[in-house]
Amino acid sequence: MNEHDEHPLHLDGNALAGPLGEVFLVDPTTAWRRCPSCLRPSTLAELHVYGPEPGLTARCPGCAAVALRVVTQPGHLWLQLGGGAGAFRFSRPRIMP
Ligand SMILES: [Zn+2]
């Protein structure tokens, strides 16, 4: 069994580029982190992303610990870093039809 068999049915972290690109001025997919649970280093693009409802949940490719969650609503974007409490809410630019 390889790592892809352990956590099937996910996208890679590039799926987060759209919603996070609305609030970050730099490409967020190149952000680096070390998992606090298994100490595996990875970029945001390497995370395993599940969703889309009720939001996108990105998990460590090594141990599946929650790295972040993103929920978009009209006018707002909620960003939760890690698996604990403490989400950040960002205002989203209004998109005109
Ligand atoms: Zn991990």
Boltz pocket constraint, residues with backbone or C-beta under 6 A from the ligand:
constraints:
  - pocket:
      binder: B
      contacts: [[A, 35], [A, 36], [A, 37], [A, 38], [A, 39], [A, 40], [A, 60], [A, 61], [A, 62], [A, 63], [A, 64], [A, 65]]
      max_distance: 6.0
